[in-house]
Amino acid sequence: MLESTPAPARYDAPHGRHRQHPPAASDAAIDATTRATHEFIARWRGVTASELSTSQSFVIQLCELLGVEPPHPTPEQSYMFERPITFQHGDGSTSAGRIDCYRRGHFVWESKKLKDGERQAAAGSRRFDDALLRARAQAENYARALPAAEGRPPFVVVVDVGHVIELYAEFTRSGATYTPFPDPRSHRIRLEQLADPAIRKRLKALWTDPLSLDPSRASARVTREVAAELAELAKSLEAAGHTPHHVAGFLTRCLFSMFAEDVGLLPKSGPEGLGSFVHLLRQHREQPATLAQMLKIFWAGMDAGGFNAAIAADVLRFNGKLFKGAAADGYVLPLTTAQIDGLLRAGRANWTEVEPAIFGTLLERALDPTERHALGAHYTPRAYVERLVLPTVVEPLRADWANAQAAAIVLAREADELEGKKREAKLEEARAEIRRFHHQLCTTRVLDPACGSGNFLYVTLEHLKRLEGEVMNQLEALGQTQERLGLEGETVTLQQLRGIELNERAAALAELVLWIGWLQWHVRTRGLASVAEPVVHDYGNIEHRDAVLAYDRAELATDEAGQVITRWDGTTFKKHPVTGEDVPDEAAQVPQWRYVNPRPAEWPAADFIVGNPPFIGAGPMRAALGDGYVQALRATWTDVPESADFVMYWWHHAACLVRSGAARRFGFITTNSLRQTFNRRVVQAALDGVPVKAGGLVAAGAGHAGGLMLPNAQKSAPGTPRPGLMALSLIYAIPDHPWVDSANGAAVRIAMTVGGPVGGKGAC
């Protein structure tokens, strides 16, 4: 979350400098602003005039207070009151509407003047009404009805004139759901809160630079700086003779310690009040051997909790896997003074601002010697990940949430007509509707079967936590007591997010990314008191294994003479002596393997499946994976044509799960060759309801095809589908979109597809 409140001075390693804040505004200017703010609040507090007579005056005077220009008529209709809009309906008809206040590329503003009963509900009393919910939905409909050329604004603003201002953001500007900004606990600004300079600064940014409020922008800069520093450290440690595995483990413990001290999970140490980890680095900078021993004691103490001898203070019990194995080789690496200084520079970053959605990818490149060259290359922005996560996971859950809210509204209105115990009983029915959805949310399982370093899972986690925050707000508005808002300990946890990853380093980073993201969210929205011991758990939710092929064991493949068969390693090149181009280095050989008892890999049960499987074409598969693997794969998955790309094995498996009813939706990144014949066959079979058998799943039935991705698709012949089996529908498709190949940091073009049961709402 991006906050306007100035941060305290931070240690600037290695010389002990502190950052200085810019000079404060003059006392006279502050006094004038404070006086104007209090006059504004007093003028509008408790105003009883109608919406029509107050809404525009409120906006104009707020603009004056914030120091921004008020709305004015423009030929382009880019900043004005009563912006006309045309709604296009599914039956071809249209209807007209008007946006109360609109600024292109900034916001849609919807003003209401609620009655006293409605206002009490909106402010969170025991009563509940849908007045502001309807205003929010109206504002979102306006945003989506804007001409495509104008784009959707990043904010919708809902106002009860003279009482509250609610902010909702959607920074991808792709038409996805607007969510409470900065979070469900603080998106509602009461009139009195305008006295806070940080709140006024946030509102002013809506007019001046709304995208500056996107927390991922500031986080991306911090994250890249941290990853670059860690890459240099990793390179230095490997040059000293340490294995990449040991280097990755050591630096991972270091960075989690930096994060833990910045969010307050570790105590301050030393006279300067530095974080415990940074204090140890400074204290023993000139005695690296002593530092190594102290770090071992420090981390073992974090694992166990209680009194920590390294810092002479009590610490929380962190547990998990990260700090275990203090006696193992490589747990702590010997450092030079220069390397300690590198850690101190990394410690300068505000780790509360690190963006987990891209941190895993950059850290994976930093710690992998073969990918480190790509660290400075373009990385996949969070917005790209959200474009797949939203239609796959979030939108169906938000549809369920809207249904739960609607049912609760009806019951709450009925309660308003009753008194005494009958009224309370009816309100309890309304609360039960919300609690049922919360239980659904807390038991929803999401799988990324090619999770890499966890960016898709983290973005999913954040949206689940945002939705949970809205549920808590509604329960509170319905009179749920604070003591029960915890709902007997039920909450969205990392156990719901499952991942499969073949790369051991990436799998470990995925767990780290998810824990950092989860702890960031809880500390930011609920405070340190919400973090219980042990701080982290070993849920085992990220599995290190192959996601498409299971087998009993792999044996070295030999020829008739008993000699091991080898192949080019697929990654090592040399310069051609004549052309100077990179060509395969035939001297770089790896053994071929034979896979015993190959079979389709099983996936953990999940309601939604989302991810970015590896980009390997059918042609390069043998060079990249080996003859033995490709032979076993194709012999196992006979329903996937041999000409199909590697990603289509994931696509086919997920489609089977959805068609059988075992999962609700899946969404995958594929190369944009999905539309070509050799991959389209896999998609077409699922859309046509062709019977298949894969991984123990059978699906068949009649269906339809999505026109964007498969323009020549045809329906199955008429007939009666098998009971309980269905065809697939393409709910969402983007046929051509920029992406980044994590293997080399190169820009590629990809496609996105989301599949669901026939009858799902389509979008392209």
Rosetta blueprint (number, residue, H / E / L):
1 M L
2 L L
3 E L
4 S L
5 T L
6 P L
7 A L
8 P L
9 A L
10 R L
11 Y E
12 D E
13 A L
14 P L
15 H L
16 G L
17 R E
18 H E
19 R L
20 Q L
21 H L
22 P L
23 P L
24 A L
25 A L
26 S L
27 D H
28 A H
29 A H
30 I H
31 D H
32 A H
33 T H
34 T H
35 R H
36 A H
37 T H
38 H H
39 E H
40 F H
41 I H
42 A H
43 R H
44 W H
45 R L
46 G L
47 V L
48 T L
49 A L
50 S L
51 E H
52 L H
53 S H
54 T H
55 S H
56 Q H
57 S H
58 F H
59 V H
60 I H
61 Q H
62 L H
63 C H
64 E H
65 L H
66 L H
67 G L
68 V L
69 E L
70 P L
71 P L
72 H L
73 P L
74 T L
75 P L
76 E L
77 Q L
78 S L
79 Y E
80 M E
81 F E
82 E E
83 R E
84 P E
85 I E
86 T E
87 F E
88 Q E
89 H L
90 G L
91 D L
92 G L
93 S L
94 T E
95 S E
96 A E
97 G E
98 R E
99 I E
100 D E
101 C E
102 Y E
103 R E
104 R L
105 G L
106 H L
107 F E
108 V E
109 W E
110 E E
111 S E
112 K E
113 K L
114 L L
115 K L
116 D H
117 G H
118 E H
119 R H
120 Q H
121 A H
122 A H
123 A L
124 G L
125 S L
126 R L
127 R L
128 F L
129 D L
130 D L
131 A H
132 L H
133 L H
134 R H
135 A H
136 R H
137 A H
138 Q H
139 A H
140 E H
141 N H
142 Y H
143 A H
144 R H
145 A H
146 L L
147 P L
148 A H
149 A H
150 E H
151 G L
152 R L
153 P L
154 P L
155 F E
156 V E
157 V E
158 V E
159 V E
160 D E
161 V L
162 G L
163 H L
164 V E
165 I E
166 E E
167 L E
168 Y E
169 A E
170 E L
171 F L
172 T L
173 R L
174 S L
175 G L
176 A L
177 T L
178 Y L
179 T E
180 P E
181 F L
182 P L
183 D L
184 P L
185 R L
186 S L
187 H L
188 R E
189 I E
190 R E
191 L H
192 E H
193 Q H
194 L H
195 A H
196 D L
197 P H
198 A H
199 I H
200 R H
201 K H
202 R H
203 L H
204 K H
205 A H
206 L H
207 W H
208 T H
209 D L
210 P H
211 L H
212 S H
213 L H
214 D L
215 P H
216 S H
217 R H
218 A H
219 S H
220 A H
221 R H
222 V H
223 T H
224 R H
225 E H
226 V H
227 A H
228 A H
229 E H
230 L H
231 A H
232 E H
233 L H
234 A H
235 K H
236 S H
237 L H
238 E H
239 A H
240 A L
241 G L
242 H L
243 T L
244 P H
245 H H
246 H H
247 V H
248 A H
249 G H
250 F H
251 L H
252 T H
253 R H
254 C H
255 L H
256 F H
257 S H
258 M H
259 F H
260 A H
261 E H
262 D H
263 V L
264 G L
265 L L
266 L L
267 P L
268 K E
269 S E
270 G L
271 P L
272 E L
273 G L
274 L E
275 G E
276 S H
277 F H
278 V H
279 H H
280 L H
281 L H
282 R H
283 Q H
284 H L
285 R L
286 E L
287 Q L
288 P H
289 A H
290 T H
291 L H
292 A H
293 Q H
294 M H
295 L H
296 K H
297 I H
298 F H
299 W H
300 A H
301 G H
302 M H
303 D H
304 A H
305 G L
306 G E
307 F E
308 N E
309 A L
310 A L
311 I L
312 A L
313 A E
314 D E
315 V E
316 L L
317 R L
318 F L
319 N L
320 G L
321 K L
322 L L
323 F L
324 K L
325 G L
326 A L
327 A L
328 A L
329 D L
330 G L
331 Y L
332 V L
333 L L
334 P L
335 L L
336 T L
337 T H
338 A H
339 Q H
340 I H
341 D H
342 G H
343 L H
344 L H
345 R H
346 A H
347 G H
348 R L
349 A L
350 N L
351 W H
352 T H
353 E H
354 V L
355 E L
356 P H
357 A H
358 I H
359 F H
360 G H
361 T H
362 L H
363 L H
364 E H
365 R H
366 A H
367 L H
368 D L
369 P L
370 T L
371 E L
372 R H
373 H H
374 A H
375 L L
376 G L
377 A L
378 H L
379 Y L
380 T L
381 P L
382 R H
383 A H
384 Y H
385 V H
386 E H
387 R H
388 L H
389 V H
390 L H
391 P H
392 T H
393 V H
394 V H
395 E H
396 P H
397 L H
398 R H
399 A H
400 D H
401 W H
402 A H
403 N H
404 A H
405 Q H
406 A H
407 A H
408 A H
409 I H
410 V H
411 L H
412 A H
413 R H
414 E H
415 A H
416 D H
417 E L
418 L L
419 E L
420 G H
421 K H
422 K H
423 R H
424 E H
425 A H
426 K H
427 L H
428 E H
429 E H
430 A H
431 R H
432 A H
433 E H
434 I H
435 R H
436 R H
437 F H
438 H H
439 H H
440 Q H
441 L H
442 C H
443 T H
444 T L
445 R L
446 V E
447 L E
448 D E
449 P L
450 A L
451 C L
452 G L
453 S L
454 G L
455 N H
456 F H
457 L H
458 Y H
459 V H
460 T H
461 L H
462 E H
463 H H
464 L H
465 K H
466 R H
467 L H
468 E H
469 G H
470 E H
471 V H
472 M H
473 N H
474 Q H
475 L H
476 E H
477 A H
478 L L
479 G L
480 Q L
481 T L
482 Q H
483 E H
484 R H
485 L L
486 G L
487 L H
488 E H
489 G H
490 E L
491 T L
492 V L
493 T L
494 L H
495 Q H
496 Q H
497 L E
498 R E
499 G E
500 I E
501 E E
502 L L
503 N L
504 E H
505 R H
506 A H
507 A H
508 A H
509 L H
510 A H
511 E H
512 L H
513 V H
514 L H
515 W H
516 I H
517 G H
518 W H
519 L H
520 Q H
521 W H
522 H H
523 V H
524 R H
525 T H
526 R H
527 G L
528 L H
529 A H
530 S H
531 V L
532 A L
533 E L
534 P L
535 V L
536 V L
537 H L
538 D L
539 Y L
540 G L
541 N L
542 I E
543 E E
544 H E
545 R L
546 D L
547 A L
548 V L
549 L E
550 A E
551 Y L
552 D L
553 R E
554 A E
555 E E
556 L E
557 A L
558 T E
559 D L
560 E L
561 A L
562 G L
563 Q L
564 V E
565 I L
566 T E
567 R E
568 W E
569 D L
570 G L
571 T L
572 T L
573 F E
574 K E
575 K E
576 H L
577 P L
578 V L
579 T L
580 G L
581 E L
582 D E
583 V E
584 P E
585 D L
586 E L
587 A L
588 A L
589 Q E
590 V E
591 P E
592 Q L
593 W E
594 R E
595 Y E
596 V E
597 N L
598 P L
599 R E
600 P E
601 A L
602 E L
603 W L
604 P L
605 A L
606 A L
607 D L
608 F E
609 I E
610 V E
611 G E
612 N L
613 P L
614 P L
615 F L
616 I L
617 G L
618 A L
619 G L
620 P L
621 M H
622 R H
623 A H
624 A H
625 L H
626 G L
627 D H
628 G H
629 Y H
630 V H
631 Q H
632 A H
633 L H
634 R H
635 A H
636 T H
637 W L
638 T L
639 D L
640 V L
641 P L
642 E L
643 S L
644 A L
645 D L
646 F L
647 V H
648 M H
649 Y H
650 W H
651 W H
652 H H
653 H H
654 A H
655 A H
656 C H
657 L H
658 V H
659 R H
660 S L
661 G L
662 A L
663 A L
664 R L
665 R E
666 F E
667 G E
668 F E
669 I E
670 T E
671 T E
672 N H
673 S H
674 L H
675 R H
676 Q L
677 T H
678 F H
679 N H
680 R H
681 R H
682 V H
683 V H
684 Q H
685 A H
686 A H
687 L H
688 D L
689 G L
690 V L
691 P L
692 V E
693 K E
694 A E
695 G L
696 G L
697 L E
698 V E
699 A E
700 A L
701 G L
702 A L
703 G L
704 H L
705 A L
706 G L
707 G L
708 L L
709 M L
710 L L
711 P L
712 N L
713 A L
714 Q L
715 K L
716 S L
717 A L
718 P L
719 G L
720 T L
721 P L
722 R L
723 P L
724 G L
725 L L
726 M L
727 A L
728 L E
729 S E
730 L E
731 I E
732 Y E
733 A E
734 I E
735 P E
736 D E
737 H E
738 P E
739 W E
740 V E
741 D E
742 S L
743 A L
744 N L
745 G L
746 A E
747 A E
748 V E
749 R E
750 I E
751 A E
752 M E
753 T E
754 V E
755 G E
756 G E
757 P E
758 V L
759 G L
760 G L
761 K L
762 G L
763 A E
764 C L
